[in-house]
Amino acid sequence: MYLSKVTLQSGQAQWTRHDAFEGPRTALPGFSLDQWLRHTSGRVTSAIAEISALDGAPSEPHSTPAPPIESQEVWAAGVTYERSREARQEEAQDGGDVYARVYGAERPELFFKALPHNVVGSGQHVGIRSDSRWNVPEPELGVLLNPAMKVVGFTIGNDMSSRDIEGENPLYLPQAKVYTASCALGPSLLLTDQRSFPVLDIHITIARDGHQVFSGSTSTARLHRRLDELIDYLSRSNTFPDGAVLLTGTGIVPPLDFTLQAGDRIDITIEGLGTLSNPVKVV
């Protein structure tokens, strides 16, 4: 692992993680994201300030971006945008009433998404299931949480989804969402103690054979749920000793006649966080 840091404005730091060509290493000897997250409990602001004061190192020419996590589980929220509710109803074979109900319910939809070994970084391949005929990316704002379930940063996430599998029966959600390379995170972590959703524009483009085949935009201002609300429900009767990443739902859904193909390239940009770029392969 190779860690580099770019200091931003006061109280913030941006981190990227790399696998070095000659083998794993870290720009800061002994640094562990897992340990750092545990030590932020009760002192998020000061812990980020300490990180901001350190001198990182630039990534090496032959290093590969890796997802900016170590042992963190990835969870996701569903139907948090009106567009997502509409899309789920469109794809559901039973009319999708369950999605309309959860959109307006007190309890949000939250589901397990990935363990670290199924998460890829920017530049690495995301997967589409070999037994699915309808696959789409879901561009989302990701939130890094420490073990005390306090916000310590944000990143870009891609919650890959097999729409035909979920649409056939909502109970198939784990198969539609959880598989090899079904989640991408990166290219960096913006460390901050902000406790509410920042208002950020989210853009996605999908290219095939060098030509753009889909593009879309949304804003986190359109989120139907509050950040503290999602975190509260995620932490109920649940513990995360290494912290967690929470993907907060998508407000961009391609049309019904669109599906990803092997060889496509997905670029997701969120202002201030960079661009998460991933080629597509069948897994």
C-alpha positions in Angstrom: 0.0 0.0 0.0 1.3 3.5 -0.9 -0.4 6.5 0.7 -0.1 10.0 -0.6 -1.6 13.2 0.8 -2.6 16.5 -0.7 -3.5 19.1 1.9 -6.6 21.1 1.0 -8.2 24.0 3.0 -7.9 24.3 6.8 -9.2 21.2 8.6 -9.3 19.0 5.6 -6.9 16.5 4.0 -7.2 14.4 0.9 -5.7 10.9 0.7 -5.1 8.5 -2.1 -4.0 4.9 -1.8 -1.7 3.1 -4.2 -0.3 -0.4 -4.8 3.3 0.2 -5.8 4.9 -1.5 -8.8 7.7 -3.1 -6.7 5.3 -4.2 -3.9 3.2 -2.8 -1.1 4.6 0.1 0.9 3.4 3.2 2.6 4.5 6.8 2.3 4.1 7.2 6.0 5.8 4.3 7.8 3.5 2.6 10.2 0.3 4.4 9.0 -2.8 2.3 9.2 -6.2 3.7 8.3 -7.9 1.1 10.6 -5.8 2.3 13.6 -6.3 6.0 12.7 -10.1 5.6 12.5 -10.1 3.9 16.0 -8.1 6.8 17.4 -10.5 9.4 16.0 -13.3 8.5 18.4 -14.2 11.7 20.3 -11.5 13.8 18.5 -12.3 13.8 14.8 -11.4 17.4 14.2 -8.0 17.3 15.9 -7.2 13.9 14.3 -7.8 15.4 10.9 -5.7 18.4 11.7 -2.8 16.1 12.7 -3.1 14.3 9.4 -3.2 17.6 7.5 0.1 18.6 9.1 2.0 15.6 7.9 4.0 15.5 4.8 2.9 12.8 2.4 4.6 11.7 -0.8 3.4 11.8 -4.4 2.3 8.6 -6.0 5.0 6.8 -8.0 4.9 6.5 -11.8 4.2 2.8 -11.8 1.8 2.7 -8.9 -1.9 1.8 -9.3 -4.7 3.5 -7.5 -6.4 1.3 -4.9 -9.7 1.7 -3.1 -9.1 4.1 -0.1 -10.1 1.6 2.6 -8.4 -1.2 4.5 -10.8 -3.4 6.7 -13.9 -1.3 6.4 -17.2 -2.9 5.4 -19.2 -1.1 2.7 -23.0 -0.6 3.2 -25.4 1.2 1.0 -28.7 3.1 1.2 -31.4 2.6 -1.4 -34.2 4.7 -2.8 -32.9 8.0 -1.3 -33.6 10.0 -4.4 -36.9 10.4 -6.2 -35.3 9.2 -9.5 -34.2 6.0 -7.8 -37.7 5.3 -6.6 -39.1 5.8 -10.1 -36.4 3.5 -11.6 -37.0 0.7 -9.1 -40.7 0.9 -9.8 -40.1 0.8 -13.6 -37.9 -2.3 -13.3 -40.0 -4.3 -10.8 -42.1 -7.0 -12.3 -44.7 -6.7 -9.5 -45.3 -2.9 -10.0 -42.7 -1.8 -7.4 -45.1 -0.8 -4.6 -42.4 -1.9 -2.1 -40.1 0.9 -3.3 -42.8 3.5 -3.1 -43.5 2.5 0.5 -39.8 2.6 1.6 -39.2 6.0 -0.1 -41.8 7.6 2.3 -41.2 5.3 5.3 -39.5 6.4 8.5 -37.0 3.5 8.3 -34.6 3.9 5.3 -33.5 1.0 3.1 -30.0 -0.1 4.2 -28.1 -3.1 2.9 -24.7 -4.7 3.0 -22.7 -4.0 -0.1 -19.1 -5.3 0.0 -16.2 -6.5 2.1 -12.8 -4.9 1.1 -11.7 -7.8 -1.1 -14.7 -7.1 -3.5 -14.0 -3.3 -3.7 -11.9 -2.0 -6.6 -10.2 1.4 -7.0 -10.1 3.9 -9.8 -8.6 2.4 -13.0 -9.5 -1.1 -11.9 -12.3 -3.2 -13.5 -15.8 -3.2 -12.1 -17.8 -6.3 -12.8 -21.1 -7.2 -14.4 -22.7 -10.5 -13.5 -22.4 -13.3 -16.1 -26.0 -14.4 -15.3 -27.5 -11.0 -15.8 -28.7 -9.3 -18.9 -29.3 -5.8 -17.5 -26.5 -4.1 -15.6 -26.0 -0.4 -14.6 -23.6 1.7 -12.5 -25.0 3.7 -9.6 -22.9 6.9 -8.9 -23.0 7.8 -5.2 -21.5 9.9 -2.5 -19.7 7.7 -0.1 -19.3 8.5 3.6 -16.3 7.2 5.7 -17.4 6.5 9.3 -15.2 5.7 12.3 -16.1 3.0 14.8 -18.1 5.6 16.8 -20.1 6.2 13.7 -18.9 9.7 13.3 -18.2 11.2 9.8 -14.5 11.5 9.1 -14.6 11.9 5.3 -16.2 11.5 1.9 -15.4 9.6 -1.3 -16.9 8.6 -4.7 -18.7 5.3 -4.9 -20.1 3.1 -7.7 -22.7 0.7 -6.5 -22.9 -1.7 -9.5 -26.4 -3.3 -9.9 -28.1 -6.0 -11.9 -31.5 -4.5 -12.5 -33.1 -7.6 -14.0 -32.3 -9.7 -11.0 -33.5 -7.2 -8.4 -36.6 -6.4 -10.6 -37.6 -10.1 -10.7 -37.9 -10.2 -6.9 -36.8 -7.7 -4.2 -35.5 -10.7 -2.2 -32.8 -11.1 -4.8 -31.3 -7.8 -3.9 -28.1 -9.4 -2.4 -27.4 -11.3 -5.7 -28.1 -8.1 -7.7 -25.7 -6.1 -5.5 -23.1 -8.3 -3.9 -20.6 -10.1 -6.1 -17.0 -9.8 -7.2 -15.9 -6.3 -8.2 -19.4 -5.0 -7.6 -18.2 -1.9 -5.8 -15.7 0.8 -6.7 -14.4 3.6 -4.4 -12.0 6.4 -4.9 -9.9 8.0 -6.2 -9.3 9.5 -2.8 -10.7 10.2 0.6 -11.5 13.8 1.6 -11.1 13.8 5.4 -13.5 16.2 7.1 -15.7 16.3 10.2 -18.7 17.7 8.3 -21.9 16.3 9.9 -24.4 16.9 7.1 -24.5 16.2 3.4 -22.4 18.7 1.5 -24.2 20.1 -1.6 -22.2 18.6 -4.4 -22.8 18.0 -8.1 -22.5 14.4 -9.3 -21.8 13.6 -13.0 -21.4 10.3 -14.8 -20.4 9.4 -18.4 -20.2 6.0 -20.0 -18.1 5.4 -23.1 -18.2 2.5 -25.5 -15.6 2.1 -28.3 -14.5 5.6 -27.7 -18.0 7.1 -27.9 -20.2 8.4 -25.1 -23.3 6.3 -24.8 -24.7 7.8 -21.6 -24.3 10.8 -19.4 -26.2 12.2 -16.4 -26.0 14.6 -13.5 -27.6 15.1 -10.2 -26.9 16.9 -6.9 -26.8 15.7 -3.3 -29.3 18.6 -2.7 -31.9 16.2 -4.0 -31.3 13.5 -1.3 -34.6 12.6 0.4 -32.8 11.4 3.6 -30.6 13.3 6.0 -27.1 12.0 6.7 -27.6 11.7 10.5 -30.8 9.7 9.8 -29.0 7.2 7.7 -26.1 6.8 10.1 -28.5 6.4 13.1 -30.3 3.5 11.5 -27.1 1.9 10.3 -25.6 1.9 13.8 -28.7 0.5 15.5 -27.9 -2.9 17.0 -24.7 -3.0 14.9 -21.0 -2.4 15.5 -18.2 -1.6 13.2 -14.8 -2.1 15.0 -12.9 -0.8 11.9 -15.4 1.8 10.8 -17.4 1.6 7.6 -18.2 3.3 4.3 -21.8 4.2 3.6 -22.9 4.7 0.0 -25.8 7.2 0.1 -27.9 6.2 -2.9 -28.1 7.2 -6.6 -30.0 10.0 -8.3 -28.9 9.0 -11.8 -30.3 6.0 -13.6 -29.8 5.1 -17.3 -32.9 4.5 -19.5 -34.7 1.2 -19.5 -33.0 0.1 -22.8 -29.5 0.7 -21.6 -27.1 -2.0 -20.2 -23.4 -2.0 -19.6 -21.2 -4.1 -21.8 -17.7 -5.5 -21.2 -15.1 -2.9 -22.4 -17.3 0.1 -21.4 -15.6 2.8 -19.3 -17.5 4.5 -16.4 -16.4 8.0 -15.2 -18.0 9.4 -12.1 -17.0 12.9 -11.0 -18.0 14.7 -7.8 -16.7 18.2 -7.3 -13.9 18.3 -4.8 -13.4 14.6 -4.8 -12.1 14.0 -8.4 -13.1 11.3 -10.9 -13.6 7.6 -10.3 -12.9 5.8 -13.6 -13.4 2.1 -14.2 -13.4 -0.2 -17.2 -16.1 -2.9 -17.2 -15.7 -6.7 -17.4 -17.9 -9.8 -17.0 -17.3 -11.7 -13.7 
